[in-house]
């Protein structure tokens, strides 16, 4: 592990959880509430919260690890934004498009998810780059 791995992981995980809650728990909540039978109810979701935490922890761990492997001695802002965009294009954008193809997620919701997830990933890229500058 690189020297700043653990502090970076903790900060990226916390920021990821906060931004994900803002995106999915607040901004997209009304969209999700219309998808009865597709999205779990808030009460039912509580039993699956550990799985959500594990998923976010795995994403944050890989995010920090991959960033640290490819970090160059360049401007941290540009590297962070570039990494965040690459991460969005390799993970969240295809994830939403695939779910649209195999599940009953409306195209309008998928577009909202993509439009909101890209800035989240850009922010995470800036955070990990700042932590490792």
URCOR-V166657 format. One record per residue. PHI is phi in whole degrees, -180 to 180 (* if undefined). OMEGA is omega in radians with two decimals (999 if undefined). Layout:
BEGIN
phi/omega
PHI/OMEGA
PHI/OMEGA
END
This chain:
BEGIN
phi/omega
*/3.09
-76/-3.03
-54/-3.06
-96/-3.07
-61/-3.04
-65/3.08
-62/3.12
-64/3.13
-61/-3.12
-62/-3.10
-68/3.13
-62/3.13
-61/-3.12
-64/3.14
-64/3.12
-61/3.13
-63/-3.12
-65/-3.12
-68/3.11
-67/3.08
-64/3.12
-60/-3.11
-67/-2.99
-87/-3.10
-83/-3.10
-115/-3.00
-67/-3.10
-104/-3.07
-56/-3.12
-67/3.08
-65/-3.13
-69/-3.10
-65/3.10
-81/-3.08
-101/3.12
-62/-3.09
88/3.11
-110/-3.13
-104/3.11
-66/3.05
-67/-3.14
-60/3.13
-66/-3.14
-66/-3.12
-62/-3.10
-58/3.13
-68/-3.12
-102/-3.10
-57/3.09
-58/3.09
-68/3.08
-63/3.12
-60/3.12
-62/3.11
-61/3.13
-67/3.10
-67/3.10
-64/3.11
-61/-3.11
-65/3.12
-64/3.12
-63/-3.13
-58/-3.13
-68/-3.09
-60/-3.13
-65/3.11
-58/-3.10
-65/3.12
-69/-3.06
-105/-3.10
-59/3.10
-116/-3.14
-84/-3.12
-128/3.10
-57/-3.06
-68/-3.12
-66/3.13
-62/3.11
-64/-3.13
-65/3.13
-66/3.12
-64/3.13
-67/3.12
-60/3.11
-65/3.11
-61/3.13
-63/3.11
-64/-3.09
-75/3.13
-99/-3.07
-129/-2.93
-70/-3.12
-64/3.09
-62/3.12
-56/-3.13
-68/3.12
-65/3.13
-67/3.10
-61/3.08
-64/-3.11
-74/-3.02
-106/3.13
-125/-3.07
-94/3.06
-91/-3.14
-62/3.13
-57/-3.14
-63/3.10
-69/3.14
-60/3.12
-65/3.08
-63/3.13
-60/-3.14
-65/-3.11
-62/3.12
-85/-3.11
-73/-3.14
-61/3.07
-62/3.08
-61/-3.13
-67/3.07
-63/3.09
-63/3.11
-62/3.07
-62/3.10
-65/-3.14
-63/-3.10
-67/3.11
-68/3.11
-63/3.14
-65/-3.05
-115/-3.11
-75/999
END
